[in-house]
Amino acid sequence: MFVVYCPTCDRRTLLGVDEVDWVHNLAPGMISVTGACPHGHTVVVLTGDAFTPRPDPRIPPHVPSLWVRAYRHPRRLISRLLAWVIRMYEVQRDLHTAFYRF
């Protein structure tokens, strides 16, 4: 199975064995597979050892990790930090007298 991009449909689909029409050896190590997308449009896949794929122009060169938080405005970050400090102060201020040393 191959993942192919159909420019007519503007989407990627899976090209199974039954959708393959032609397999051509273009050069040593480079193979061209011609088939049809589910809507019947012709798609071509280049594969093989000598083929180096080009990067997809729709995907940015640097994709951030899923764990990276989105950028927030610095004032919002400072206000959140200040609110956290105030909450911590309120929690510490309300401790029982047995926990104080003096």
N, C-alpha and C positions, 0 to 999 in steps of 0.2 A: 504494500500500500504506500502511496505517496500523498503528501500534503501539497495541493496545487492551488494556485491563485488564478481565478478566472477574472480577467479585466472587464468582461462584459457584465457579469453579475456583481462585480466588485466585492467578492468574498472568497475566503479560503474553504476548500472542501477536501475530502479524502477521495483519492482516485484508486479504486480497487482494481483487481486483476481483470475483471470482466469489462471495465471501461477502457482498457488499454487497446489502442488501435495499431500503433506501429512502435517498434523499437529499432533505432538506428545507431550504429557505431560511427560517430563522426570522426574520431581520431583515437589513437591508442589511449585508453583510460578515460574517454569522454563518451557518454551515452545519452542519446536523446529519446525520451519516451513521450509519445503523442497519444492523447486520449480525449475523452469528452467529460465535461462536468455534468452534474445531474440534470441541468437544463438543456444539454446537448451542444454547448459551445465547445470549440476546440481549445485545448490547453496543452502546453508543452512543458516538460520537466527535463532539465539538464542534470545529469548525475554522473558518477564515476570517480575514479581516483584522481584524474588530472583536473577535474572541474573544481574551481574555487568559487563558491557563491558570493554574490554581491550582497551587502547589507540591505535590509528592507528599509526604504526611505520613510515609511510610515512610523517606524519605531525610532525614538530618540536615541542618540549614541550612548547616553548614560541613563539607565533606568534605576531609580532609587530603590533601595530595599523596602520590603513591606514594613519593617520596624522603624523606619525613619519617619519622624513626625513632620507634618506639614509646617511651613514657616508661619510663625505668628508674629504679630506686631510687637516690638519691644515694650511699648507701654502696657500692653495687655500682660506680657510676661512679668513685668515689674509689679503690676497690680496684683497678679496671682501670688507672687512671692511675698509681697507685703501682707496679703490676706492670710497666707499660711503662717507667717511669723506671728501675726496677731492671734490667730487661733491657737498656736502653740503657747503663747503667753497666757491666754485665758485658761487653758488646761492646766498649766503649771501653777497659776495663781490660786486655783481652787483646790490645791492639795490639802489633805488633812494635816492638822498641826503635829501629829506624831511623826510625820515624815520630815519636818524641819529640824535642823540641828541647833538652831539658836532662836 
